[in-house]
Amino acid sequence: MEVLLLDPLVPEALSWLQERHDVTFRPDLADDPAALRRQVYKTRALVLPPHVIVSREFLDFAPLMRVVARMQISSENTDLEACAERQIRVVQARSATVRSNAEYLLYGLLMLYRRGMVSALLGRKLAQVRMGRELYGSTVGLIGLAPVAHTLAPMLKGLGVRLLGYDPAVHHAAPIWSKLGIEYIPVNELLSRCDAVSLQMVYASRFKGWINERLLNHCKPGQLWVGVSRSALFDPEALALALTDGRIDACLLDGAHPQFAAAGTPLYNVPNLHLTPRLGSHTREAKLRASWYVAHRIHETLSPVVARKASPASDFSMLDSLDSAQDPEWPTIDTPSQWAAYGDKDDPQH
């Protein structure tokens, strides 16, 4: 088979790709490693969900592989060095989820600022609901200038929020700070001055446990945290202590590692830690953008001459980077048929 899908595309993108290539959809193989290895021997392009690992050993079973594609971003499920050695292109729809993740962070801040929202929805009386706050006039710290921050910053500025920022990989004099309306300050000062913190920092192994006790000692009392970064950035013991001694009033993290707050860990059953399973990128619009992006990149790679003649402005690398610009090939969401097979009741991930 030419293209093997273990992760579904939206119907229009799937039909478009099927008109150009031999496409097989086998989601059952995602949970059957032995069967998957038997199937990839003659596969040239593979679309995988996040939990399927592409290792050097896995690639030994795929001598014809040209593309490994995912509609979600992750740095830990693919051996990039092994793919590069075999000249296999790794495609991730990085920009497809930028806006959905930014809206998730904004939602998280709004929800945590209105601290009694969940209590009220559960039917508790007003006297039992904690007093909330307004975002307007507050100070929010942005740790990390990943593309999500480029979208989130103007959203918050439009709500009257003062923005402070820090990124260990971005120089304090870089023009991006002023372009986004963010005041750069050292991270310790940021934590001591901010009412809330949004974490969207790009992870690297040297930052494992970077948010530790020494750093969290600078938190303004009662601070609120939201994040879509890797949970490995946190020292679990330090975060648990900050959540229980009043430095952090509540923390909402998306896509944390399954063992991050498992039984036997310092964060197990900490009531003001709220974890969600990658809901930030789980929107219909993000799925549409990611599907079309992956379909076009597969076609470009497997039929580069044909693809470039059909779309001379296309660029292989445009959205394989961290650029948050929108892909001109993404269609507008203007026809009901694009969602015919993706209603909530039929969505396998809902």
C-alpha positions, -999 to +999 in steps of 0.1 A: +000+000+000+012+035-008-003+055+021-014+039+054-036+059+078-039+050+114-052+085+123-083+096+103-084+126+080-115+147+075-136+133+046-127+159+020-090+156+026-092+118+026-111+119-008-086+143-022-057+121-012-074+089-024-078+104-059-040+107-061-027+077-041-035+042-029-048+050+006-056+024+033-073+033+066-065+009+094-069+025+128-069-009+145-031-012+137-023+016+162-028-008+191-013-039+174+025-033+170+032-067+154+005-064+128+016-028+120+051-040+114+039-066+089+019-039+070+045-012+067+069-033+046+055-018+014+042+015+028+056+048+015+037+072+038+023+067+073-001+088+093+001+080+130-016+090+162+006+103+191+009+071+210+025+051+182+063+052+185+086+054+155+119+040+166+150+029+147+139-007+151+104+001+137+119+017+106+138-015+099+105-029+089+097-001+065+124+000+037+102+020+013+091+047+038+093+083+026+069+101+050+060+098+087+032+122+094+012+132+125-016+157+130-004+164+165+029+178+177+053+158+198+090+156+203+092+123+220+074+097+198+097+098+167+134+090+163+142+121+142+179+110+138+169+076+124+144+092+100+170+117+088+195+089+081+170+071+060+158+104+043+123+100+057+104+132+059+088+138+093+056+159+090+038+175+119+009+199+114+025+224+138+006+255+129-028+237+127-033+238+164-018+272+173-051+291+175-070+262+192-043+260+219-043+298+223-080+298+229-076+269+254-052+290+274-075+320+273-104+298+284-083+284+312-074+319+324-110+331+323-122+300+341-096+302+369-101+339+373-138+332+380-129+308+408-164+298+417-174+289+381-173+251+386-190+253+420-218+274+405-223+249+377-226+222+402-255+240+418-239+254+449-254+286+464-238+320+458-227+322+494-206+291+489-189+303+457-156+320+458-153+356+447-139+359+412-117+384+394-117+401+360-088+397+335-090+434+327-063+453+345-045+422+357-009+411+349-003+379+331+031+364+325+039+345+293+066+319+298+077+308+264+074+325+230+062+294+210+038+303+182+008+298+206+021+329+225+020+350+193-017+343+190-025+345+227-008+378+234-031+400+212-061+382+226-051+392+261-040+427+251-075+432+237-090+423+271-069+450+288-042+427+303-007+438+310+017+412+296+052+403+310+072+376+293+103+354+295+118+327+273+152+312+280+158+308+243+148+343+232+172+373+238+158+401+259+165+426+231+147+406+203+122+427+185+094+401+189+088+412+225+078+447+215+060+435+184+037+414+206+034+441+232+051+420+259+075+435+285+105+412+289+117+407+324+137+379+342+116+349+351+120+354+389+106+389+386+079+378+363+067+352+389+068+378+417+047+403+398+021+383+378-015+374+389-014+345+364+011+326+343+006+310+309+032+283+300+037+276+263+075+270+263+091+247+237+106+218+255+142+205+253+158+179+275+180+205+293+148+220+307+136+189+325+125+200+360+134+236+352+103+248+371+116+238+405+113+249+441+139+277+437+119+292+408+085+287+424+096+304+456+092+336+437+055+331+429+031+359+439+008+343+465-024+330+450-010+329+415-029+310+387-012+288+361-023+275+327-001+256+303+001+235+271+038+227+274+054+193+283+048+184+320+084+174+322+092+211+326+080+208+362+096+193+393+066+174+406+075+178+442+080+215+439+047+220+421+028+200+446+043+221+475+034+253+457-001+241+451-006+233+488+011+262+505-008+290+488+018+302+463-003+287+434-040+289+439-049+266+409-031+251+379-046+238+347-023+218+324-032+202+290-016+170+278+004+161+308+023+128+308+000+100+322+023+094+351+026+131+360-001+129+388-005+091+390-010+073+423+022+073+443+034+106+429+036+139+448+008+154+427-017+126+431-050+138+443-039+175+447-073+191+444-063+224+428-043+207+400-065+202+369-053+181+340-070+177+306-061+152+278-048+174+250-081+193+247-063+224+235-057+209+200-089+189+199-112+212+179-130+206+146-112+235+130-077+222+140-086+188+127-096+203+094-064+223+091-042+194+101-059+170+077-054+192+047-018+200+057-009+164+061-026+154+028-008+180+008+026+173+024+022+135+016+013+143-020+042+167-024+067+141-011+054+111-030+048+130-063+070+161-060+071+170-097+033+167-102+026+185-070+048+215-077+034+219-112-001+219-098+008+243-071+040+262-079+038+284-048+039+254-025+069+250-002+078+217+015+092+234+046+067+263+051+047+247+079+072+221+091+087+250+110+074+267+141+060+295+120+024+303+130+014+317+096-017+300+080-011+276+052-027+291+020-038+255+011-061+253+042-097+256+030-122+279+048-148+261+068-178+269+047-195+236+039-214+213+063-201+183+044-166+189+059-181+179+093-205+152+081-185+124+096-172+144+126-202+152+147-196+147+184-215+115+185-194+100+158-160+114+168-139+085+180-118+109+201-147+127+218 
